[in-house]
């Protein structure tokens, strides 16, 4: 039932309207003569408080407010991949064509194109018993992605009709299902409320790694498909570049990238780069597996709050088809700031630093929608949603509320360090403060698919880096010259780990992506060098002599050897390491 009320109060993005008795919480409404999109967030008798997703400038008391009878929802179906939306799933290219380079207030467009026909292939027959989540048919959405047309959750019955193979738009009927005394006409599109998680059959343990091609992530602080990670760091530490690298290279079937409150030029870079990039796993355009949601800092703040829900709902939809989905939210701090502003307009009791008291629960609800699951319906399918959220703490203060509440619910922390960024160390992930709760789960995978000694080598490198951190405090007080040779060697080893393994150039055509096989072989060479170096120093060689070996420069240049040629380079460097230490032994007479 449609209701019509009138505006009685305007406070920024928050509008109050009366004569709306009977409206529902979170129902979408149209506000004012311009019919701005809004959502009811508070009901008090016949007065509704509305969160408006567009600029409310010019709205005056007395203008009409009309309900729609639907909660804030996204449109799901063929055509999502390759699309670029704003925070409430309005396609930005359609809005540009209709209103110019700036979004016209009140302008709307459906999330899926109505004029595009898709080749539909049925998967059921008349008389088949079906229930929510069952696959009715499929559409080839891109060259490498099959879009599975699923019966909406909550619908069940017998198939009365199913469309024959052919071309259909998302508005055309492709099936009729009889159940509960009525017939439901099914289209290839469906709607889902963004604040409500889509149903699943059961949760599964995440066991497969999300490979990113970034050595410090894959080797030292791994993430699994269906896991959660936080990427906090101060301004200029490289959060957005890391998010871009992950979006380009992770081994997920679908990427949902949410630019939540970031600067317009950063989002413009994404819009320019992604269509031109080639997906390394398919050889096709990266946009073929990507959905972009751009809600920049100069867009209405309320839509920013909705954008992360839009993104996670789209991710769950592809997960239910059986895909592994990676969602990048850049950044959740801007989302939290939007919540703080809306909360202030609603005159709610503020919590720490002015954030609403429900900040922790909202963050937890968002991250808990990640996971590896068994989907409802048949045939049986497994899918996952991995959530990676960047956090922008003011001044790099990790003790502020958004960072602290995020760290309580995520399993991986990639802590960016301003000092490392200033030293041109990319990715500027601090190895002493970062962590991953998935290392134990990854040991079995690495042992089976890549390397049996991954855990041992990783532990050795981390121990050296930790020892270096402790020694640097002494060096700052008394200098390096007073250290024993064994400690001097630790400093040499740590510098080699940093320069030859941890630093990785996002803009180098070879170093931008490193396979797990190459990562392990690099660890093997470092471990071999370190083992012989310790033996040499124990036998009387100096750490300076070890650090001056010519093979060290080859170890530092390992990242720039192409992945496909690294096996040959591995054998060559390994032989040179052996010869170098043999020469060091013969020259000094200290070994053997």
N, C-alpha and C positions, 0 to 999 in steps of 0.2 A: 504494500500500500504506500502510495506517495503522499507525503505530507509537505505542507508549505508554511513556513514561519517567516519571521522578519528579524533582521539584525538589530540588536539593542546595544552592543558594545564591541569596540575594536581595540585590541592591544597588540600591535605588531602582527605576528602570524596567528594570534589567537582571537577568535570572534565568538561572541555569545549571541544566541538567537532564541526567541521565545515562540510559544505556540507550537512546540514540537513534541508534545506528549504522545507517546507511542513509538518514538524513534528508538533505535537500538544502539548500544555501545559499539564503537568502531564502524558505524555505518557511514558510507561515503555520501556527501551532500554537495550541492552546488550553491555557491555563495554569491549573492549580489547580482546586479544586472549583467555583469560579465561572466557569470556562471563559473566562478573559480572552483577548483577541486579542493575539497576539504574532508575531514574525517572527525566524527564525534568522539571526543575523549572523556567528557564528563557529562552526566545527566542529572539534573536536579529538578524534579517535577516536570514542568513543561519547558524548562530552559536547558538548552544544550550548549556546551562549550565545544568549539570546533577548532581543530588544528588545520590551518589552510596551507596548502602546498604551493601557493603562488603568492606573488606580491599583493598585499592587501591595500596598497596606497590608492586612495580615491573611493574606497568603499565607505558608505555612510549609513547611519542608523535608519531603519525603515526599509532598506532594500531586502528583496525576498531571499529566502533560503529554502531549497527544495531537497528532500531526501531522495535516494535512489533505490533503497531496499537491499543494497549489497554492501558487504564490507570491502575494505581496500584489498583488491585482488589483482593477480597477474593473469595474463592470457597465455596459455601454454599450448604449443602445437608446432607444426612444421614452419620454419621461417625464423626461429629464434637465433640459430647460429649465423654469425656474421652481422648481427644487428647491433645497433648503438642506441641505447635508451637513456632517458633521464631517470631520476630517482623513483618515479611512479610509472615507469614503463611506457612513456610516450616516445616513439621513435624520433630521434633528433633530425634525421634526414627528411622525414615527412613534415615535421614542424618547420624546418628551414624552407622547404619548397612552398609551404602554405603561407608563412608569415615573414620570411626573410631571415637574416642572420641572427636576429634576437627573438627569443621565444615570446610570442604574443600571449597576453594574459587570457585565460579562458579557452585557449586553443587546445583541442584534444585530438587524438588519433588512436585507432586500435593498435595493440601491440603487434598483431600479425597482419600482414597484407591480405586484403580480400581479393585482389585481382591476380594472384599467383596460383596457378594450377600445379598440383603435385601428382606424380605417378603413384597411385595407391595399389598395393597388392594385398588382397584379403588373406587372413590366416585362420578364419573360422568359417563354419557353414551353417545354414539355417537349421535350427533344432539343437545346436550345441548349447550346453549349459555354461554360462559365463558368470563371473563375479568381478568386483572391482579390482583393477590392476591387470586383468587378463589382456593379452595382446590381441587386438582385433585385426590388425594388418600392419603394413609397414610402408614407409616412404623413403626414397633415397634423397636425403636432404642435401648432402654434399657428396663429393666423389668417394669419400671414405667413411661417411657416417650414415647409418640406417636409423631413421626416426621411427620408433615403434609406437604406433597409435594404440593407446591403452584405454580400457574402459574406466571411466572415472571412479574413484573410491566411493563405496556406498551403494553402487548400482549392482544388481544381480538379476538373473532370470535366464530366459532362453532366447536365442537369436531368432527373431522373426524374419529379418531381411539383412543381407550383407551386400554391399555394392560390389559389382564385378570389377576386375582389374581395369584401371583406366585413370584418367586425369580428373582431379577434383580440387576445388578450392576448400579452404578451411571452413567456409560457411555451408557447404553442401552436406547433406545427410549421407553417411557411409554405412550406417547400421541402425537397426531397430531392435531393441531388447524388451521383451515382455516379462514383467515380474511385479509382484505385489498388486496385481489387478490393474496395471496400467502399462502402456508402452512408452519407452523412452527413445527419442530420436537422438542418435549419437553423431556428432560431427568430429572432425579431426582436431578441433580446438576444445579446450576446457578451461575453466577458471578455478583458481585456488586462492583462498585468503592468505595474505603474506605473513600474518602473525601466527598462523597455525601450522605446526609441522605436519608434513604429509605422512600418512600411516605406513608402517613397515611390518613385516612378519616377525623378524627378530633381529637383534644386534649380534654382530659377529666380531671376533677378536681381530684387530688390524695386525696383519703379519707381513704385508708386502711393502717394500720401501717406495717412497716417492722420490725417484731419482731426479736430481736437478741439474747435474753437470757442474755444480759448484763444489769444489773439493772440501772447503771448510764445513760445508753443510753435510754432504753425503758421507764423508769419512769421520768427521769429528762429532757432529751433532745431527744425526739423521732424523728424518721425519717419515712416517708411514702413511700409506693411503688410508684415509679415514681418521687421521690424526689432527691435532691442533697445534699451532705454533704462533708465537708472538715475536714481533720484530720491532722492539723499541729502540729509540735513539734520538739524539738531539738534531736540531736543524743542520743540514749539510752533511750528515753522517752517511747518507746513501740509502735510505729506506726505499725510496721510490725506484732507484736503479736495481736494487736487489729484487723488489717485487716484479719489475719488468723482466729480469733474468728468469725468475721462477715461472712467470707466465709464458715466456718463450720456450723454455726447455724442459719443464717437468714432464714426466711420462704419464700424464693423465689424458684421458680421451677427450675431455671437455674442459675449457677454461672459462670461468666467470670472473671478470675483473671489475671491481667496484671502486671507482674513484670518488671517494666520499669526502667532500669538502676540501679537496686539494686545489692548488692553484690552477687556473685555467691553462697556463702555458704547459704545465706538466701533462695535463690530460690531452692537450692538443698534440704533444709529442707522441702519446700513445696512439691517438687516432691517425697520425701520419705514418708511424713506424709499423704498426701491426699489419695493415694490409699489404705492405711491401715485404714483410718477412716470410721466410720459408720455414715451415714446420720440419724440423730435422728427422722426424719419424715417418712422415708421409711424403715429403717433397712438395706438398701443396701449400697454398697460402695459409698463414697462421690464423687468419680470420675465419677460416673454414671450421675451426674448432672452438671459436671464441665468442662469448657474449660480453659486450662492454656496457657498463652502466656508469654514466658520467654525471655526477652532481657536484659541480665545482663550488668554490668558496663564495662566488658572487651570485649563486642561485639561491632561491628561498631556503631558509634554514630548516623548515619543517620537512621538505622533500628529502633533505639530507638524512634526516632521522629514518625515513622510510626506505632509503636506497639499499641499506644492508639487508632488510627483510625481502625486498624484491630480488636481490641477488641470491640469497640462500634458498628461496623458493624455487627459482629457476634451476639452481644446482640440484635440489632434491628431485625435481622432475626428471632430469637426465639420469640421476642416480637410479631412479626407479626403473628406467629402461635397461639397466645393467651396466652403465658406464661408470668409470672412475672420474670424478669431477674434482677439480682444484679451484677453490674460491680465494681470491686475493682481495682483501679489504684495505684500502689505503686512503685515509687512516681511521681507525676506530676512535681516536682522540677527537676528531672533528665530529664524529657521530655523537660522542658523549657531550661535546660542547653544545650540539644542537638540542640534546635532551635537557641540558642545564638551562638553556635559554627558554625552551618551551615550558619547563617546570617553573621558572621564574614568572613567566607570563600567566601561568595558572595559579600563581600565588601559593605554591606548595611549600611545605617546610623544607628548607635546604639542608643538605648533609655536608660532608667534608668538602671544603673549598667551593661551596655553592652547588655542587652536583646533587641531583635528587637522591633521596634515600634508597631508591630502587635501582641505582646504577649497577650494583654488584649482581643483582638478580637478572637484569636485562643483559648484561655481558655474559652471564652464565647460560641463560636461555639461548643466546645466539650461538655460542661455541658448542653447546651440547647438541645442536642440530647437525654437527659433523658426525662421522662414523662410517664404519663398514657394515652393511646390512644385507639381509635377505629380503627381497621385495615381495609385496603381496601379489597375488595373481599367478597365472601360469602362461607359458612355461616358467619354471623357477629361474630366478636371476639374482645375482649378487652385484652390488654396486657400492660406491663409497663417495663421500664428500669430505674433502680435506679443507680445512679453514686456516688461512694464514693471514693474520691481522697485524698491520703495522701500527705502532703507537708513537705519538709525538709528545713526549713529556716536556713541559716547559723547562728550558735550561738543562735538559737531559737528566732531570731529577726522577729517578726510578721509584722514589718513595711516594710519588703523587698518586691520587686515588685510581685513575684509569689503569695505570701500569700495574699497581698492586692487585687490583681486582681481576685484571686479566691473567696475571701470573698464578692466581689461585685456581684457575680452571684449565689452563693450557698445559701440555706435556713437554713442549719444546720452547726454549728461550734462545733466540739469536740476538744477543745484546750488542748493539752498535756502539762504538767508542769514538768520541770526537777526536781524541788524540791520534788514534790510528788513521782516521780519515784525513787529518791534517798532514800526516806523514805519507799520504798517497798510498796507503795500504787498503786495497779493496779486495774482497768485501771487508769492511771495517768491523767484523764480528770479533768481539773480545773473547778469546779462548779460555780466559780465567773465570769469567762471570756467566758465560753461556752454559747450557746443559740440555740434555735430551733424556727423557724417560724411556725411550724406545731402544736404547743401545742393546739391552739384553735380548730383546726380540729380534734384533737385526743380526746377531752373531750367527744364528743358524742359517739365515739367508745368505750372508756373505760366504760362509763356509761351503755352502752348496753351490752357489752360482758364480762366485768370483775368486775367493781366496780363503784357505783354511786358517791363515795366521793373521787375518785382519784385526781381530780383537787384540792380539798381543802387540802388533805393530802400533796400533792406535794408542794403546796404554803406554807404550814406551815413549811415543812422541809427546803425549800429554804430560808424562812425568818430567821430561826434559824441559818443556815450557814452564811447568810449575817450578822446577828447580831454578830456572833462569830468573823468574820473578823474585824469588827469595834472594838470589845472589845479587841482583841489581841494587837492592837496598844497601848491601855491603859495599858495592862498587861506588855508589854515590857518596859514601862516607869516607872510604880510605883509598879508592882507586882500584883498578883491575890488576895492577902489577903485583900486589901483595897476595893475590889469590894463589892457591896451589894449582898445579897444572891440570889436575882432574876437574877443578871448578872452571878454569879457563876453557877447557874443552867443552863443558856444558854450554858456555856462552857461544862458542863456535857452532855447536850443533843446533842451538835454538835459532841463531841467525839463519842457518841453512834451511831449517824447517819453514821459517817465515818467508824467506826470499824464494825458495825453490818449490814450496808447496802451498802455503796459505794464501799468498798474494795471487790474485787471478784477475786479469784484465777483462772487463765486460765488453770492451770495444776492440779487442784483438780478434781477428777472424778465426784464429786457431784456439787461443786460450779461453775464449768466451765460454766454451763447453768442453768438459773433460769426462770421458766415459769412466765407468767404475773400474773397468779392466785397467785402463791407464793409471787411474788413481792408486790401485793396489800395487802395480809395478813400480810406481814412483816411491811408495812406502817401502817396498822391498829394497830398492837401491839405497834409500836413506838408511834403513836398518842395517844393511850390509856395511855401508860406509861407517856408521857409528860404532858397530861392533869391532871392526878392524882398528878404528881410531882409538877406542878405549884400550885395546890390547897394546897398541903402539905407545900410548902415553904411559901405560903401566910398565912398559919395558924401558922407558927412559926418554922417549921422543917428547918434544915440546908441543903444546897445543898450537902455537904459532906455525910450526912446521906442518902440522896436520891441516890447519886452515889455509896454508899456502899452496897445497897441492893443486896442480892444474885441473884435475878432474872435478874439483869443486865448482868451477865455472860451468862445466857441462851439467852438473846436477842443478844449478840455478837456472839453466836454460831449458830444462826438461819441459816446462809448460808449453813451450812454443814449438815442440815437435808434434806434427799431425798425429791424431789418434790412430789412424790406420798404419802408420809407420813406426809406432812406438815400440812394438815388440822387437824389431831389429835394433832400435836405439837402446833398448833395455839390455840386450846381450852385449852390445858394444861398450856401453858405460860400465856394466858389471865387470867386463874383462879389464877395462882401464882402472877401475878401483883396485882390483886384485894386483895389477902390475904396479900401481902407484905406491901401495903400501909395501909391496915387496922391495921396490926401489928405496923407499924410506928406511926399511929394515937394513938393507945392504949398505946404504950410505952411512948409517949411524952405528951399525953393528949392535942394535939393541933388541932385535927380535930373533928368536930362534937361535 
